């Protein structure tokens, strides 16, 4: 039996720590999960992520390393997990991710903002990733998760009435646009890196959540856009990735083409949006990217 959803109890809960090891096979599987190799299987831009000779780790793999799984589905939290959607994502990388080793992650629920009984609630969390042996902080990711079925229960955590201010895109054509196709089985591949939310594989769950069919993981779309940004702005060098923020606007269906429009706004800074070519729908908005 599920417990009742209590925002204050969730915010007051101790940090959730997870330790997990990974190796080069996991690195390659994650890369395939975000579509590496679907356009050119043996190009240099592909091999850097899937060939053990001089292998690089896709920076956005930080979002799945030592991930505790679909923890919001656990009955003690009382979350209506069938109506959970990813709303916003931020990732800051402080050091290149290792190709193998042990990672310790520390997840905290920082605050929950009630939007009303008919609208739901936003859950804001932070997860810090450390190299287990050295204790070095490798990356920090922050998420906003939309709990569409859990409004009207009150807010908890630091009070902040100010909504994030969307930054305006430059009033000019994008400096660069990168189109990357996804496969019909992209969600089946991506979920093998740890995100087992049935919304992305089970047609009945997808239908109950209001979708015509299973949708692509938001973080898979995020990874595809990160590939586009890294290739376009960092010459494909994953070590130059610094930070990437965005808001999830609409879902992607596996098999659709994701076009990332990029505006360079300063030294090592860019704004971006990602859209689905087939529907001309923006799927990632309010995007910001930093590199060095």
C-alpha positions as CSV (number, residue, x, y, z in Angstrom):
1,X,0.0,0.0,0.0
2,X,1.4,3.4,-0.9
3,X,2.0,6.0,1.7
4,X,0.4,9.5,1.3
5,X,2.4,12.0,-0.6
6,X,3.9,14.5,2.0
7,X,6.2,17.2,0.5
8,X,7.7,18.2,3.8
9,X,8.7,14.5,4.6
10,X,10.3,14.2,1.2
11,X,12.3,17.3,1.6
12,X,13.4,16.4,5.1
13,X,14.5,12.9,4.1
14,X,18.3,12.2,4.4
15,X,20.3,12.3,1.2
16,X,20.1,9.2,-0.9
17,X,23.5,7.7,-1.6
18,X,24.2,5.3,-4.4
19,X,27.5,3.6,-5.4
20,X,27.9,1.9,-8.7
21,X,30.8,0.8,-10.9
22,X,30.9,1.1,-14.7
23,X,33.3,0.0,-17.4
24,X,33.9,0.7,-21.1
25,X,31.0,-1.5,-22.1
26,X,28.6,0.8,-20.2
27,X,30.2,3.8,-21.8
28,X,29.7,2.4,-25.3
29,X,26.1,1.3,-24.5
30,X,25.2,4.8,-23.2
31,X,26.7,6.3,-26.4
32,X,24.6,4.0,-28.6
33,X,21.6,4.9,-26.4
34,X,21.8,8.6,-27.4
35,X,22.2,7.7,-31.1
36,X,26.0,7.7,-31.6
37,X,26.7,5.7,-34.8
38,X,23.2,5.9,-36.2
39,X,24.3,8.3,-39.0
40,X,27.9,7.1,-39.6
41,X,29.0,3.9,-37.9
42,X,32.8,4.3,-38.4
43,X,33.3,8.0,-38.6
44,X,35.8,9.7,-36.2
45,X,32.9,11.4,-34.4
46,X,31.4,7.9,-33.7
47,X,34.5,6.0,-32.8
48,X,35.6,8.4,-30.1
49,X,32.6,7.2,-28.1
50,X,32.3,3.5,-29.0
51,X,35.9,2.3,-29.6
52,X,38.2,1.4,-26.7
53,X,41.1,3.0,-28.5
54,X,41.2,6.5,-27.1
55,X,37.7,6.2,-25.8
56,X,35.9,9.3,-24.5
57,X,32.8,9.3,-22.2
58,X,29.8,11.3,-23.4
59,X,29.6,14.1,-20.8
60,X,25.9,13.6,-20.3
61,X,26.5,10.0,-19.1
62,X,26.7,11.8,-15.8
63,X,22.9,11.8,-15.6
64,X,22.8,8.0,-15.5
65,X,26.0,7.1,-13.6
66,X,25.2,5.7,-10.1
67,X,21.6,6.7,-10.7
68,X,19.3,5.2,-8.0
69,X,16.7,4.1,-10.6
70,X,13.1,5.1,-10.8
71,X,13.0,5.9,-7.1
72,X,9.8,8.0,-7.3
73,X,7.9,4.8,-8.0
74,X,8.8,3.4,-4.5
75,X,5.6,3.3,-2.4
76,X,7.0,5.1,0.6
77,X,7.0,8.4,-1.3
78,X,3.3,8.3,-2.3
79,X,4.0,9.8,-5.7
80,X,1.6,9.1,-8.6
81,X,4.4,7.8,-10.7
82,X,2.3,7.3,-13.8
83,X,2.0,11.0,-14.1
84,X,5.7,12.0,-13.6
85,X,7.4,14.0,-16.3
86,X,10.9,15.5,-16.5
87,X,10.5,19.3,-16.6
88,X,14.0,20.9,-16.5
89,X,17.6,19.6,-16.5
90,X,21.0,21.2,-15.6
91,X,24.4,19.4,-15.7
92,X,27.7,20.9,-14.8
93,X,30.8,18.8,-15.4
94,X,34.0,19.6,-13.4
95,X,36.3,16.9,-14.7
96,X,36.2,14.3,-17.5
97,X,34.2,11.3,-16.6
98,X,36.3,8.1,-16.2
99,X,35.9,5.3,-18.7
100,X,35.7,2.9,-15.8
101,X,35.6,2.9,-12.0
102,X,33.3,3.5,-9.1
103,X,31.1,6.5,-8.7
104,X,29.3,7.7,-5.6
105,X,26.2,9.8,-6.0
106,X,24.4,11.9,-3.4
107,X,20.8,12.9,-4.2
108,X,18.8,15.4,-2.3
109,X,15.3,16.7,-2.7
110,X,15.8,20.5,-2.3
111,X,12.2,21.7,-2.6
112,X,8.7,21.0,-3.8
113,X,6.5,23.7,-5.2
114,X,2.7,23.1,-5.2
115,X,1.0,24.4,-8.3
116,X,-2.5,23.5,-7.2
117,X,-4.7,20.4,-7.0
118,X,-5.6,20.6,-10.7
119,X,-2.0,21.3,-11.9
120,X,0.4,19.2,-9.9
121,X,3.7,20.0,-8.2
122,X,7.3,20.6,-9.2
123,X,10.0,18.6,-7.4
124,X,13.5,20.1,-7.5
125,X,16.4,17.7,-6.8
126,X,20.2,17.9,-6.9
127,X,22.7,15.0,-7.3
128,X,26.4,15.3,-6.8
129,X,28.7,12.7,-8.4
130,X,32.1,11.8,-6.8
131,X,34.9,9.4,-7.8
132,X,34.6,6.8,-5.0
133,X,38.3,6.4,-4.4
134,X,39.6,9.9,-4.6
135,X,36.5,11.7,-3.5
136,X,36.8,14.2,-6.4
137,X,33.6,16.0,-7.3
138,X,33.0,15.1,-11.0
139,X,29.6,16.6,-11.8
140,X,26.5,18.1,-10.4
141,X,23.1,17.6,-12.0
142,X,19.9,19.4,-11.0
143,X,16.4,18.3,-12.1
144,X,12.9,19.7,-11.9
145,X,10.3,16.9,-12.1
146,X,6.7,17.6,-12.8
147,X,4.4,15.6,-10.5
148,X,1.2,16.0,-12.5
149,X,-0.9,13.9,-10.1
150,X,0.3,15.3,-6.8
151,X,-0.8,18.9,-6.6
152,X,-2.7,20.5,-3.7
153,X,-0.5,19.0,-1.0
154,X,1.5,22.1,-0.2
155,X,5.0,23.3,-0.8
156,X,8.1,22.4,1.1
157,X,11.7,23.6,1.2
158,X,13.2,27.0,0.6
159,X,10.4,29.4,-0.5
160,X,10.9,31.0,-3.9
161,X,8.1,32.8,-5.7
162,X,10.2,33.9,-8.6
163,X,9.8,31.6,-11.6
164,X,12.8,31.1,-13.8
165,X,13.0,33.8,-16.4
166,X,13.3,32.4,-20.0
167,X,16.1,34.1,-21.7
168,X,15.4,35.6,-25.1
169,X,17.1,34.1,-28.1
170,X,19.0,36.4,-30.4
171,X,16.9,37.9,-33.1
172,X,18.8,36.4,-36.0
173,X,19.0,33.1,-37.7
174,X,20.9,30.4,-35.8
175,X,24.7,30.4,-36.2
176,X,24.6,26.6,-36.6
177,X,21.9,23.9,-36.9
178,X,22.6,20.2,-36.4
179,X,20.1,17.5,-37.4
180,X,20.4,14.1,-35.7
181,X,18.0,11.3,-36.4
182,X,16.7,8.9,-33.6
183,X,16.0,5.2,-34.2
184,X,12.6,3.5,-33.9
185,X,14.2,1.5,-31.1
186,X,16.1,4.4,-29.4
187,X,14.1,4.2,-26.2
188,X,14.7,0.4,-25.9
189,X,18.5,1.1,-26.2
190,X,18.5,4.1,-23.9
191,X,16.7,2.4,-21.0
192,X,19.5,-0.2,-20.7
193,X,21.6,2.6,-19.2
194,X,19.3,2.6,-16.2
195,X,16.1,4.6,-16.8
196,X,13.4,1.9,-16.6
197,X,10.4,4.2,-16.4
198,X,7.7,2.1,-18.2
199,X,6.4,5.3,-19.9
200,X,9.1,4.8,-22.5
201,X,8.4,1.1,-23.4
202,X,4.8,0.1,-22.3
203,X,2.1,1.3,-24.7
204,X,-0.6,0.9,-22.0
205,X,1.4,3.1,-19.5
206,X,2.0,5.7,-22.2
207,X,-1.7,5.8,-23.1
208,X,-2.7,6.2,-19.5
209,X,-0.3,9.1,-19.3
210,X,-1.9,10.8,-22.3
211,X,0.5,9.8,-25.1
212,X,-0.3,8.0,-28.3
213,X,2.6,5.7,-27.8
214,X,5.8,5.4,-25.7
215,X,7.8,8.6,-25.8
216,X,11.6,9.0,-25.8
217,X,13.3,9.6,-22.5
218,X,13.8,13.3,-22.0
219,X,17.4,12.7,-21.0
220,X,17.9,10.8,-24.3
221,X,16.8,13.9,-26.1
222,X,19.1,15.9,-23.8
223,X,22.0,13.6,-24.8
224,X,21.3,13.9,-28.5
225,X,21.3,17.7,-28.2
226,X,24.5,17.6,-26.2
227,X,26.1,15.6,-29.0
228,X,25.1,18.3,-31.5
229,X,26.5,21.0,-29.3
230,X,29.7,19.3,-28.6
231,X,30.3,18.5,-32.2
232,X,29.4,22.0,-33.4
233,X,31.2,24.0,-30.7
234,X,33.9,21.8,-29.1
235,X,35.2,20.0,-32.2
236,X,33.7,16.8,-30.7
237,X,36.0,17.0,-27.7
238,X,34.0,15.8,-24.7
239,X,36.5,17.2,-22.3
240,X,35.5,20.7,-23.3
241,X,31.9,20.3,-22.1
242,X,31.2,22.5,-19.1
243,X,27.5,23.1,-18.5
244,X,24.2,22.5,-20.2
245,X,20.7,23.7,-19.0
246,X,17.3,23.3,-20.6
247,X,13.6,23.0,-20.2
248,X,11.7,20.0,-21.6
249,X,8.9,21.5,-23.7
250,X,7.3,18.6,-25.7
251,X,8.1,14.9,-26.0
252,X,10.0,13.2,-28.8
253,X,8.7,10.0,-30.3
254,X,11.4,7.4,-31.2
255,X,12.3,7.6,-34.9
256,X,11.9,11.4,-35.1
257,X,14.8,13.8,-36.1
258,X,16.0,16.2,-33.5
259,X,17.3,19.5,-34.9
260,X,19.5,21.6,-32.5
261,X,19.6,25.3,-33.4
262,X,22.5,27.1,-31.9
263,X,23.3,30.8,-31.3
264,X,26.8,31.7,-30.0
265,X,26.3,34.5,-27.5
266,X,29.8,34.9,-26.1
267,X,33.2,33.3,-25.4
268,X,32.4,29.7,-24.5
269,X,28.6,30.4,-24.2
270,X,25.7,29.6,-26.5
271,X,21.9,29.5,-26.4
272,X,20.0,26.7,-28.1
273,X,16.7,25.1,-28.8
274,X,16.0,21.6,-30.1
275,X,13.0,20.8,-32.2
276,X,11.5,17.8,-34.0
277,X,11.8,18.2,-37.7
278,X,8.8,16.1,-38.6
279,X,6.4,18.2,-36.4
280,X,8.4,21.5,-36.2
281,X,7.8,21.3,-32.4
282,X,10.3,22.7,-29.9
283,X,11.2,19.8,-27.5
284,X,14.0,21.5,-25.6
285,X,13.7,25.2,-24.8
286,X,15.5,27.8,-22.7
287,X,18.7,26.1,-23.6
288,X,22.1,27.3,-22.5
289,X,25.5,25.7,-23.1
290,X,29.0,26.5,-21.8
291,X,32.3,25.1,-22.9
292,X,36.0,25.8,-22.5
